[in-house]
Structures are given as C-alpha cells and as structure tokens.
Amino acid sequence: MNHPKLPVLQLLFQSYEIFFKNIPTVLKLLWFPTLVSISSRIFSVSPEGAILAVILGALYLICTIPAITSWHRLVILEPDNPDRRIGLSFKSEEWNYFARLLVLILAAVVFFMIVGFLISGIGKALELETRLGPENAYALTLISTLVNALIFLPLSGFMLMLPAAAVGHLLRLGDTGKYAKGNISRIWLLYMLALIPQSLLNHVFFFFTSGTFDETSSYFIAVRILFESFIELFFFMITVGVLSLAYTRLVGDSRLSELEVTEPRSPLVFTITENSDHTFSVNGKTFKSESSAKDYVDLIARL
C-alpha cells in the first residue's frame, strides 16, 4: 500500500476554502448547536444555573454530531452521491460516529492523566514553579500547552475512524495504523494548525479587554460568550474539514466514496463487463465509467 505524504498547508487552506464556499450550509448546520452553546455558557456564569449548564453542555455534544458528520460527508463525498446526506438528523452513521468519539475521548483522558501525572512529578522534582517564579506563570502555561499538544501526537492516527464512520466506512483500530503510517505527525500538525488560531484569538481578546472593561458587567459577559461561541464553532468546522481531507487522501479518493466499502469482501474474483448503455458492471454493481469500476475492484482488493 502506498503511503502518500499529506500536504499539510495545502489541506489546511483547502479546508478554509471549502468552509467559505459553503456558508449557507454552515448556517443550516450550526444554527442550533450555536444556540445551545450560547445558552450553556450563559447559565454557566452563575452557580444557580450550573446544573442546567451541564445538561445543555451534554445536549450541545449530541446536537453537534449530525453537523460534524454532515460536514465530513460534504468534504469527502461527491455532490451527486446519494449518501451525501446534509442535515441535523441522527442515523446509523451518527451513532457509529458518536460511539467512536466516546472511545477516543476516554482513551485521551486516560492517556492524558497518566502522562500528566508523570510530567507533574518531573516538574515538582525539578522545582520548575520555584525556579520560574510567579512572575513567569505565562511560561509555565506555555510549557503546559506544548506538552499537552505533544501528548495528543500518538492518538492522531486513530482520528481517521471519525470521518470514516461519517461516510459508513467502519475502520478498525488496526486499519487506522495501516492508513496513517508515515503521516501521524502530519495529521497531528494539521489538527494543531487548525486549532492554534482559536487559542491565539482568545488570548488577543482577553489581552485587549483585560483592565479595559468591567469583566463582571452583563455587556462584557454577553460579548465574551458570543465571541467564544462563534470562533469555537468556526475553527471546529475547520478541524473537521482538515480531518476529512486527510481521510480522503489516505484512505480513499473522493471519487470512490460512492462505493459500499463495508460490504462483504468475498468473492474476490471480479468481472468487469460493459453494458448496452455504456455503463460498466462489476459483480452486479453498476458504474458510470470503466475507471470507476476498476477503482472499485482495486479498493475492495486492498481492504
């Protein structure tokens, strides 16, 4: 199996391009998750609304799943593909995506706890807090952020399971390693480059507003909530886009997305025949061109 190197910057810019070319679809998919996100942040401001904020936070996680899977399909599948379902509906693809997302979150939490515990012990042994002093708290935050980002590196390849689930291709853990071979660091870099601007904008926002406005005022809280909600969802869609593009490059070209890659793998003997209407058939499946039929055979053979 070939392992082409991901063009990191090209895919990143392509994700932005796809986003801005599909603004109406973005609004269709994100209006409800945005409303839930804003509501959750509003109630989290006061202790009295903490329980409701947690409930809304859980609802936010659930209602963003159809938006995410829809965006995966928009990026990966061809426009005329009947499986290119765009909308806020929950079907088998969404449930499969949700299950894999929970597994990845739990794995990440356990991994972060173990590594974080070890790093914390090393930091205390080296007395970093004492040596740097409270005036260098920003340096400690930066070191912590970089370490957390690097901890995410070994988990990057498994992220291919998510766009795969969105298009009905149920990748196993072993499959992700096979497809991501030689590109794990590139997938990680793609994801980091997609997320870094969000963190930078948050820092810029607080830098210019800190000490300038009353941070306890209703006006400031409302502006902060709107700002955080919108940029979070914007960069969230960019990261979903880069992951979809990485999946397309590493697992299968978008012109193969119409194929049912989860169908039974046998028999492994294929016959390509030309029909009277100039379409081509492979074991009962019909394709518009001979190249698509050959691509199907190649894809099934290597799965």
HELIX and SHEET records of a PDB file:
HELIX    1   1 VAL A    8  LYS A   21  1                                  14    
HELIX    2   2 ILE A   23  SER A   44  1                                  22    
HELIX    3   3 PRO A   47  GLY A   49  5                                   3    
HELIX    4   4 ALA A   50  ILE A   76  1                                  27    
HELIX    5   5 SER A   92  LEU A  126  1                                  35    
HELIX    6   6 LEU A  128  LEU A  132  1                                   5    
HELIX    7   7 PRO A  134  ASN A  136  5                                   3    
HELIX    8   8 ALA A  137  ILE A  151  1                                  15    
HELIX    9   9 LEU A  153  LEU A  160  5                                   8    
HELIX   10  10 MET A  161  ALA A  166  1                                   6    
HELIX   11  11 LEU A  173  ALA A  180  1                                   8    
HELIX   12  12 ILE A  184  THR A  209  1                                  26    
HELIX   13  13 SER A  218  LEU A  250  1                                  33    
HELIX   14  14 SER A  254  LEU A  256  5                                   3    
HELIX   15  15 GLU A  290  ARG A  302  1                                  13    
SHEET    1   A 3 ILE A 272  GLU A 274  0                                        
SHEET    2   A 3 PHE A 280  VAL A 282 -1                                        
SHEET    3   A 3 LYS A 285  PHE A 287 -1                                        
END                                                                             
